[in-house]
Amino acid sequence: MGTTTTEAPKTRRALPPLMSLSDAAAERLRGLYAKGEGKLLRISVSTKGCSGMSYQINWVDEAGPADETVTDKGVTVLVDRKATLFLIGTVMDYERKAMSAGFTFTNPNEKGRCGCGESFHI
């Protein structure tokens, strides 16, 4: 007689959200959307810079067929589907410094950045 064993089903761990927004980024986007004439912010990743990849932010009239919609803190941004694997778990922030202000990305998938901070690699 043969013996049979049954294995418990493997539990899947929850994936982190594709992207999330800091309070500062959500507040800044609300202000921009109020002036933006119905446009949406679209985030993508392109090959650029000395480390190989760069974040791209563009205004678009509507979501395209290859866009993922991310809504956090009541604010919606679009993410190019080709960029999703590079951005899983990323937090978008808005920082004001003495000489500049802008959106920044804290990406747990990054393995390094170039010296000027404009590009990254995974």
C-alpha positions as CSV (number, residue, x, y, z in Angstrom):
1,M,0.0,0.0,0.0
2,G,1.3,3.4,-0.9
3,T,1.1,6.4,1.3
4,T,-0.2,9.7,0.3
5,T,0.7,13.0,1.8
6,T,-1.2,16.2,1.5
7,E,0.4,19.5,1.7
8,A,-1.2,22.5,3.2
9,P,-1.9,25.2,0.6
10,K,0.8,27.7,0.4
11,T,-0.2,31.1,1.7
12,R,0.6,34.0,-0.5
13,R,2.1,37.0,1.1
14,A,0.5,40.3,0.3
15,L,2.2,42.4,-2.3
16,P,3.1,45.9,-1.3
17,P,1.0,48.6,-3.0
18,L,2.3,49.6,-6.5
19,M,2.9,53.2,-5.2
20,S,1.8,55.3,-2.3
21,L,1.9,59.1,-1.7
22,S,3.2,60.9,1.3
23,D,1.0,63.6,2.8
24,A,3.1,66.3,1.2
25,A,2.9,64.8,-2.3
26,A,-0.9,64.3,-2.0
27,E,-1.3,67.9,-0.8
28,R,0.8,69.3,-3.7
29,L,-1.0,67.1,-6.2
30,R,-4.4,68.4,-5.0
31,G,-3.2,71.9,-5.6
32,L,-1.8,71.1,-9.0
33,Y,-5.0,69.2,-10.0
34,A,-7.1,72.2,-8.9
35,K,-5.3,74.3,-11.5
36,G,-4.6,71.4,-14.0
37,E,-7.8,71.7,-16.2
38,G,-8.6,68.0,-15.7
39,K,-5.2,66.6,-16.5
40,L,-3.7,63.7,-14.6
41,L,-0.1,63.1,-13.6
42,R,1.5,60.0,-15.3
43,I,4.6,58.4,-13.9
44,S,6.9,56.3,-16.0
45,V,10.5,55.0,-16.1
46,S,12.8,55.6,-19.0
47,T,16.3,54.5,-19.9
48,K,18.4,57.6,-19.2
49,G,21.4,58.9,-17.2
50,C,24.6,57.3,-16.0
51,S,22.8,54.7,-13.8
52,G,20.4,53.5,-16.5
53,M,16.9,54.5,-15.5
54,S,15.1,57.8,-14.7
55,Y,11.6,58.7,-13.4
56,Q,9.5,60.6,-15.8
57,I,6.5,62.7,-14.8
58,N,4.1,64.0,-17.5
59,W,0.6,65.6,-17.6
60,V,-1.9,63.6,-19.7
61,D,-5.6,64.2,-20.5
62,E,-6.7,60.7,-19.6
63,A,-5.5,57.3,-18.7
64,G,-4.1,55.3,-21.7
65,P,-4.7,51.6,-22.3
66,A,-1.3,50.8,-20.8
67,D,-1.7,52.8,-17.6
68,E,-2.4,51.6,-14.1
69,T,-4.4,53.8,-11.8
70,V,-3.1,54.4,-8.3
71,T,-5.4,56.3,-5.8
72,D,-3.9,57.1,-2.4
73,K,-5.1,59.7,0.1
74,G,-7.9,60.7,-2.3
75,V,-5.5,61.6,-5.1
76,T,-5.1,59.6,-8.3
77,V,-1.9,59.2,-10.4
78,L,-1.3,57.0,-13.4
79,V,1.6,54.6,-13.8
80,D,2.8,53.3,-17.1
81,R,2.3,49.5,-17.0
82,K,5.9,49.0,-18.3
83,A,7.1,50.8,-15.1
84,T,5.1,48.8,-12.6
85,L,7.8,46.1,-11.9
86,F,10.3,48.9,-11.2
87,L,8.0,50.9,-8.9
88,I,6.3,48.3,-6.6
89,G,6.4,49.7,-3.1
90,T,7.6,53.2,-4.1
91,V,6.6,56.2,-2.1
92,M,6.2,59.5,-3.9
93,D,7.0,62.5,-1.8
94,Y,7.2,66.3,-2.3
95,E,10.2,68.0,-0.8
96,R,11.0,71.7,-0.4
97,K,14.6,72.6,0.1
98,A,16.4,75.9,0.3
99,M,17.1,76.1,-3.4
100,S,14.6,73.7,-5.0
101,A,11.3,71.9,-4.6
102,G,9.9,68.8,-6.4
103,F,8.6,65.3,-6.3
104,T,11.0,62.6,-5.0
105,F,10.7,58.8,-5.1
106,T,11.8,56.4,-2.3
107,N,12.0,53.1,-4.2
108,P,12.8,49.9,-2.3
109,N,13.8,48.2,-5.5
110,E,16.7,50.6,-6.2
111,K,20.2,49.1,-5.9
112,G,22.0,52.4,-6.5
113,R,21.8,56.0,-7.8
114,C,24.2,58.1,-9.9
115,G,26.2,60.8,-8.2
116,C,23.9,63.6,-9.3
117,G,20.7,61.7,-8.2
118,E,19.0,61.9,-11.6
119,S,19.1,58.2,-12.4
120,F,19.0,54.8,-10.7
121,H,19.5,51.2,-11.3
122,I,17.6,48.1,-10.1
